[in-house]
Amino acid sequence: MSELIRTVTDKDLISEREAARSREWLVTNGLGGYASGTVVGMMTRRYHALLVAALPSPLGRMVMLNHLIENVVMEDGSSIELAADDPFDHSSGNIGCIAEFRLEQGLPVWIYRTSDIELEKRIILPHHQNTSFIMYRCLSGSCSFELRLRPAVHFRSHDASVNAPFKGTYAVKIIEDRYELSGDGSEPVLRLHLYGDRGSFVVDGNRIEQMLYRAEEYRGYESTGGLWTPGYFNISLSAGEKATLVASTEPWEVLFALTPEEALIAEKERRRLLVESAIPKARSGPAAELVLSADQFIIAPAGRAQDETRARAAGFEMRTVIAGYHWFTDWGRDTMISLEGLTLLTGRTSDASAILRAFLYYLRDGLIPNMFPEGQNKGLYHTADATLWFFHAIDRYLSWTGDRGTLKLFLPKLKTIIKDHLHGTRFNIRVDHADGLINQGKEGYQLTWMDAKVGDWVVTPRRGKAVEINALWYNALKLLHSWIIDEEGEHEAAYLNQWIDKAYTSFNERFWYDKGSYLYDVIDGEHGDNPACRPNQLFSISLHYPILERSRWQAVVAIVRERLLTPFGLRSLDPGHSDYKPRYYGDLRSRDAAYHQGTVWAWLIGPFVDAWLKVYPDQKKEAHHFVESFISHLNEKCVGTIAEVFDGDPPFHPHGCVAQAWSVAEVLRTWLKTAE
């Protein structure tokens, strides 16, 4: 496999200054932990750090090494900061000197240049370790220089405000070349070690006050906070020499298990094997980059040690999916939608099986969890669709693996899910026996994927009979019917026929909005039937068993293409609607008001392409055009991955999570599905 390289040059950075300041990088560790920052070196989010460790509950993910202030000190005493507030002014003084940023097999590499030296920096996080290697190498230079690295910390939850108070004072413990930073005892110890032939540490503890986090300011959160630094490392370097600072919450024996060179070789080999394990069409080009991006989301959840123990006792490893970085945990809906793109196309069928088994374990009252809060072991179940997406994910898994053993294991539980929906379960999720359609909704809860909520305000409650919930319900009934026939015979499946027929008939009689030639978004809602033109109607066509009668497919796809399709996915609401919000910006309330009221969602390109190809099976090339714009996006926002949402109007700026699981999964899936 040729090495996958994506490059952002100094010309790119200088010509697009504002975009460059917002470009980010992300490296993950397979536990939910990560390192992240801006390409130019500024830390602009509360989540930006060189080590966010994924720790057992109740700690969750914690920022352990916030920042590393990097200075090159020349022989004449002049100092150059590698990252500065304005890294684009290369004229003189204490300024940044970034010349290039690139991803090599998804791993970040920086090149810094001055008139005298060229310095390379890399960051890697060994798989399944809360450890960060920050690696430096002098590529060329006319003289030796001193690299000064000042670590700065504020131990806190990665979700905590940047101005959260310090818990007591920090202490430094030095044992030969080992350094330990500790807080008040409630957090783990941060261990630091410097690899380098000519290095030393200078004790110089002090506070750095009023650090500004610009992205937090833009998003309406507290944006200034303090850090504490114990001192700084000095390393003398000349051409060809290397140095690495290692930061870790792991025991010393784990930290020293790999040298920097061994860690880099191991991680590159792991990534090479990831690409080689994917289906053949995904082993090169943008698809291969997305395979590596997909790896970021599949984790062994470090916080749920008891569940990991139970999983191993049952003979499998615990796996789940982080919905998005930086702030999401694992969500049931997102996981099931993403499963095919993240695990099956990438050849990770054992991970797919483990994920499905894990969520089946959490089944309660016919529902799988909506999400797991940070640092907690118990899930929240306020979702009407995640469990129905579970059937879809099982179907995709079986189509790729033919694993009938897993189906036999799951079948009794799948029957209880349908039974619980027929009888009624939590949050008023129940089948209306009069028409066979699912009704859902409870005051104060958001149960569909359009789930924005600010305080007590549910922005798009959609209480009633939602179009995609009923498309998913019908699909689940049909799938279960076929599985029971395969495993137990037609007689055992016969009881489902009445519900299948009733749902199909009622859906086509009641959801068709004749005036608009498309589908109602919700019927029997709090204010009657809602004719808002939304992308949810596509699932009546795109799923394995479409509930919408074929004669209406073309009209629905045409309306969605005309009103909702953009280069980066589908708008969540018709621009002609009075509630349409063209931009996703401002504080939390403003953003959530726009979240499902026009904001473009990348993942929706998947069901659109599926529906398109059902209507126009010979137009695969045109379908491929619908996905092509995402490739240019790989150099935006978070380089090498795909954002959660985009503005509803041009130029469609990316927003939300910088890396979103279902965005990556569905773009990868549709890219491969439509590729020649």
Long-range contacts (C-beta under 8 A, 24 or more apart in sequence): 1-272, 1-275, 1-276, 1-283, 1-284, 1-288, 2-284, 3-104, 3-105, 4-103, 4-104, 4-105, 4-106, 4-275, 4-288, 4-289, 4-292, 5-102, 5-103, 5-104, 6-102, 6-103, 6-289, 6-634, 6-635, 6-639, 6-640, 7-100, 7-101, 7-102, 8-39, 8-100, 8-101, 8-102, 8-635, 8-639, 9-99, 9-100, 10-98, 10-99, 10-100, 12-635, 13-39, 13-40, 13-87, 13-88, 13-98, 13-101, 14-88, 17-88, 19-636, 20-88, 21-214, 22-215, 22-637, 23-101, 23-636, 23-637, 23-638, 23-639, 24-48, 24-637, 24-638, 24-639, 24-658, 25-101, 25-103, 25-108, 25-123, 25-638, 25-639, 25-640, 26-296, 26-325, 26-638, 26-641, 26-658, 26-659, 27-107, 27-108, 27-123, 27-124, 27-125, 28-125, 28-295, 28-296, 28-299, 28-322, 28-325, 29-54, 29-125, 29-126, 29-127, 29-128, 29-129, 29-130, 29-131, 30-127, 30-128, 30-295, 30-298, 30-299, 30-300, 31-128, 31-129, 31-130, 31-299, 31-300, 31-301, 31-302, 32-61, 32-299, 32-301, 32-302, 32-303, 32-322, 32-329, 33-61, 33-125, 33-130, 33-302, 34-125, 34-296, 34-325, 34-326, 35-123, 35-125, 35-132, 36-325, 36-326, 36-638, 36-658, 39-98, 39-101, 39-639, 40-83, 40-87, 40-96, 40-98, 41-70, 41-82, 41-83, 41-84, 41-87, 41-96, 41-98, 42-83, 42-85, 42-87, 42-214, 43-67, 43-211, 43-213, 44-213, 44-214, 44-215, 44-216, 45-213, 45-215, 45-216, 45-326, 46-158, 46-159, 46-160, 46-161, 46-162, 46-213, 46-216, 46-221, 47-158, 47-325, 47-326, 47-327, 48-213, 49-158, 50-123, 50-132, 50-134, 50-247, 51-125, 51-130, 51-131, 51-132, 51-190, 51-247, 51-248, 51-249, 52-158, 52-326, 53-130, 53-188, 53-249, 54-130, 54-299, 54-301, 54-302, 54-303, 55-130, 55-188, 55-249, 55-302, 55-303, 56-302, 56-303, 56-305, 57-303, 57-304, 57-305, 57-375, 57-376, 57-377, 58-375, 58-376, 59-157, 59-187, 59-188, 59-303, 59-375, 60-157, 60-158, 60-303, 60-374, 60-375, 60-376, 61-157, 61-158, 61-159, 61-374, 61-375, 62-155, 62-156, 62-157, 62-158, 62-187, 62-188, 63-154, 63-155, 63-156, 63-157, 63-158, 63-160, 64-130, 64-153, 64-155, 64-187, 64-188, 64-190, 64-247, 64-249, 65-132, 65-151, 65-153, 65-190, 65-247, 66-152, 66-153, 66-154, 66-227, 67-151, 67-152, 67-211, 67-227, 68-134, 68-149, 68-150, 68-151, 68-152, 68-245, 69-149, 69-150, 69-152, 69-229, 69-232, 70-121, 70-147, 70-148, 70-149, 70-150, 71-147, 71-148, 71-150, 72-97, 72-112, 72-114, 72-117, 72-119, 72-145, 72-146, 72-147, 72-148, 73-145, 73-146, 73-147, 73-148, 74-116, 74-143, 74-145, 74-146, 75-143, 75-144, 75-145, 79-148, 80-114, 82-110, 82-112, 82-119, 82-121, 101-639, 103-289, 103-639, 103-640, 104-268, 105-268, 105-271, 105-272, 105-292, 106-271, 106-289, 106-292, 106-293, 106-295, 106-640, 107-267, 107-268, 107-271, 108-639, 111-139, 116-141, 116-142, 116-143, 116-145, 117-141, 117-142, 117-143, 117-145, 119-147, 119-237, 122-264, 124-263, 124-264, 124-267, 125-267, 126-258, 126-263, 126-266, 126-267, 127-266, 127-267, 127-270, 128-300, 129-248, 129-250, 129-254, 130-248, 130-249, 130-250, 130-302, 131-246, 131-247, 131-248, 131-249, 131-250, 131-254, 131-255, 132-246, 132-247, 132-248, 133-244, 133-245, 133-246, 133-260, 133-263, 133-264, 134-244, 134-245, 134-246, 134-247, 135-242, 135-243, 135-244, 135-260, 135-264, 136-235, 136-237, 136-242, 136-243, 136-244, 137-240, 137-241, 137-242, 138-237, 138-238, 138-239, 138-240, 138-241, 138-242, 139-239, 140-239, 141-237, 141-238, 141-239, 143-238, 144-236, 144-237, 144-238, 145-236, 145-237, 145-238, 146-234, 146-235, 146-236, 146-237, 147-234, 147-235, 147-236, 147-237, 147-243, 148-232, 148-233, 148-234, 148-235, 149-232, 149-233, 149-235, 149-245, 150-229, 150-231, 150-232, 150-233, 151-181, 151-192, 151-229, 151-230, 151-232, 151-233, 151-245, 151-247, 152-208, 152-227, 152-228, 152-229, 153-181, 153-190, 153-227, 153-228, 153-229, 154-225, 154-226, 154-227, 154-228, 155-183, 155-187, 155-190, 157-374, 157-375, 158-326, 158-327, 159-327, 159-374, 161-221, 161-222, 161-225, 162-211, 162-213, 162-216, 162-221, 162-222, 162-223, 162-224, 162-225, 163-222, 163-224, 163-225, 163-226, 164-225, 166-226, 166-228, 170-205, 170-228, 170-230, 172-203, 172-205, 172-230, 172-231, 174-201, 174-203, 178-252, 179-230, 181-230, 188-249, 189-249, 190-247, 190-248, 190-249, 191-246, 191-247, 191-248, 191-249, 191-250, 191-252, 191-255, 192-245, 192-246, 192-247, 193-245, 193-246, 193-255, 193-256, 194-233, 194-235, 194-243, 194-244, 194-245, 194-246, 195-242, 195-243, 195-244, 195-245, 195-246, 195-259, 195-260, 196-235, 196-237, 196-241, 196-242, 196-243, 196-244, 197-241, 198-235, 198-236, 198-237, 199-233, 199-234, 199-235, 199-236, 199-243, 200-233, 200-234, 201-231, 201-232, 201-233, 201-234, 202-231, 202-232, 202-233, 202-234, 203-230, 203-231, 204-229, 204-230, 204-231, 204-232, 205-229, 205-230, 205-231, 218-585, 219-587, 219-588, 219-591, 220-586, 220-587, 220-588, 220-590, 221-588, 271-295, 274-346, 277-346, 277-347, 277-348, 278-345, 278-346, 278-347, 279-345, 279-346, 279-347, 279-672, 281-672, 281-675, 282-345, 282-346, 282-668, 282-672, 286-631, 286-634, 286-671, 287-668, 287-671, 287-672, 287-675, 289-634, 289-640, 290-642, 290-664, 290-667, 290-668, 290-671, 291-345, 291-346, 291-668, 292-640, 293-640, 293-641, 293-642, 293-659, 293-664, 294-341, 294-342, 294-343, 294-346, 294-661, 294-664, 294-665, 294-668, 295-346, 296-322, 296-325, 296-641, 296-659, 297-321, 297-322, 297-323, 297-338, 297-342, 297-659, 297-661, 297-664, 298-342, 298-343, 298-348, 298-351, 298-355, 299-330, 301-330, 301-372, 303-375, 303-376, 303-377, 304-372, 304-377, 306-377, 307-358, 307-361, 307-377, 310-361, 311-354, 311-357, 311-358, 311-361, 314-357, 316-350, 316-353, 316-354, 316-357, 317-350, 317-354, 318-354, 318-358, 319-351, 319-354, 319-355, 319-358, 320-355, 320-358, 320-359, 320-372, 321-355, 321-661, 322-661, 323-371, 323-657, 323-660, 323-661, 323-662, 324-644, 324-656, 324-657, 324-659, 324-660, 324-661, 325-638, 325-657, 325-658, 325-659, 326-657, 326-658, 327-657, 328-371, 328-657, 329-371, 329-372, 329-373, 329-374, 330-371, 330-372, 331-370, 331-371, 331-386, 332-359, 332-368, 332-369, 332-370, 332-371, 332-379, 332-383, 332-386, 332-387, 332-389, 332-390, 333-370, 333-383, 333-385, 333-386, 333-389, 333-449, 334-661, 334-662, 335-359, 335-393, 335-661, 336-386, 336-389, 336-390, 336-392, 336-393, 337-389, 337-392, 337-393, 337-603, 337-606, 337-662, 337-665, 337-666, 338-661, 338-662, 338-664, 338-665, 338-666, 339-393, 339-396, 339-397, 339-665, 340-393, 340-396, 340-400, 340-665, 340-669, 341-606, 341-662, 341-664, 341-665, 341-666, 341-667, 341-668, 341-669, 342-661, 342-664, 342-665, 344-396, 344-397, 344-400, 344-401, 345-668, 345-669, 345-672, 349-397, 349-400, 349-401, 349-403, 352-397, 352-400, 352-401, 353-397, 353-401, 353-403, 353-406, 356-390, 356-393, 356-394, 356-397, 356-406, 356-410, 357-406, 359-390, 360-390, 360-410, 360-413, 363-387, 363-413, 363-416, 363-417, 365-420, 365-425, 365-426, 366-416, 366-417, 366-418, 366-419, 366-420, 366-421, 366-425, 367-417, 367-420, 367-425, 367-426, 367-429, 381-426, 381-427, 382-426, 382-427, 382-445, 382-446, 382-447, 383-447, 383-448, 384-427, 384-429, 384-438, 384-440, 384-447, 384-448, 384-466, 384-469, 385-447, 385-448, 385-449, 385-468, 385-469, 385-472, 387-417, 388-469, 388-472, 388-473, 388-475, 388-476, 389-472, 390-417, 391-417, 391-472, 391-475, 391-476, 391-479, 391-480, 392-472, 392-475, 392-476, 392-479, 392-543, 392-544, 394-479, 395-479, 395-544, 404-486, 404-487, 407-483, 407-486, 407-487, 408-487, 411-483, 411-484, 411-487, 411-488, 414-480, 414-483, 415-480, 415-484, 417-476, 418-476, 418-477, 418-480, 418-496, 421-473, 422-499, 431-473, 431-499, 432-465, 432-524, 435-502, 435-503, 435-506, 435-510, 436-498, 436-499, 436-501, 436-502, 436-503, 436-505, 436-506, 437-465, 437-470, 437-473, 437-503, 437-506, 437-507, 437-510, 437-523, 438-465, 438-469, 438-470, 438-473, 439-464, 439-465, 439-524, 440-464, 440-465, 440-466, 440-469, 441-526, 448-536, 450-534, 450-536, 450-572, 450-595, 450-596, 451-596, 452-592, 452-593, 452-595, 452-596, 453-592, 454-588, 454-589, 454-592, 454-593, 459-592, 459-593, 459-595, 459-596, 459-597, 460-596, 460-597, 461-526, 462-521, 462-522, 462-525, 462-530, 463-522, 463-525, 463-526, 464-522, 464-523, 464-524, 464-525, 464-526, 464-530, 465-522, 465-523, 465-524, 465-525, 466-521, 466-522, 466-536, 467-511, 467-519, 467-520, 467-521, 467-522, 467-534, 467-536, 467-537, 467-539, 467-540, 468-536, 468-537, 468-539, 468-540, 470-503, 470-507, 470-511, 470-547, 471-507, 471-539, 471-540, 471-543, 471-546, 471-547, 471-548, 472-539, 472-543, 473-503, 474-500, 474-503, 474-504, 474-507, 474-545, 474-547, 475-543, 475-544, 475-545, 475-547, 477-503, 478-544, 478-545, 479-544, 479-545, 503-547, 504-547, 507-540, 507-547, 507-548, 508-547, 508-548, 508-549, 508-552, 511-537, 511-540, 511-548, 512-552, 516-559, 517-555, 517-556, 517-559, 518-555, 518-556, 518-559, 518-560, 519-548, 519-556, 532-573, 532-574, 532-577, 532-579, 533-559, 533-560, 533-563, 533-564, 533-573, 533-574, 533-576, 533-577, 534-564, 534-572, 534-573, 534-574, 535-560, 535-564, 535-570, 535-571, 535-572, 535-601, 535-604, 535-607, 535-608, 538-570, 538-604, 538-607, 538-608, 538-610, 538-611, 539-607, 541-610, 541-611, 541-614, 541-615, 542-606, 542-607, 542-608, 542-610, 542-611, 542-614, 546-614, 553-611, 553-614, 553-615, 554-615, 556-611, 557-608, 557-611, 557-612, 557-615, 560-608, 560-611, 561-608, 561-612, 565-608, 565-626, 566-600, 566-646, 566-648, 566-652, 567-629, 567-652, 568-600, 568-602, 568-605, 568-629, 568-630, 568-633, 568-646, 568-652, 568-654, 569-600, 569-601, 569-602, 569-603, 569-604, 569-605, 569-646, 569-663, 570-600, 570-601, 570-604, 570-605, 570-608, 571-598, 571-599, 571-600, 571-648, 572-596, 572-597, 572-598, 572-599, 572-600, 572-601, 572-604, 572-648, 573-597, 573-598, 573-648, 575-648, 575-649, 580-648, 581-648, 582-647, 582-648, 582-649, 583-647, 583-648, 583-649, 583-653, 584-645, 584-646, 584-647, 584-648, 584-655, 584-656, 585-647, 585-655, 591-655, 594-648, 595-645, 598-648, 599-645, 599-646, 599-647, 599-648, 599-655, 600-645, 600-646, 600-647, 600-648, 600-652, 601-644, 601-645, 601-663, 602-630, 602-642, 602-643, 602-644, 602-645, 602-646, 602-660, 602-662, 602-663, 602-666, 602-667, 603-660, 603-662, 603-663, 603-665, 603-666, 604-666, 605-630, 605-666, 605-667, 605-670, 606-665, 606-666, 606-667, 606-669, 606-670, 609-670, 609-673, 609-674, 610-670, 613-673, 613-674, 620-674, 620-676, 621-674, 621-676, 623-670, 623-673, 623-674, 624-671, 624-674, 624-675, 624-676, 626-670, 626-674, 627-667, 627-670, 627-671, 627-674, 630-667, 630-671, 642-667
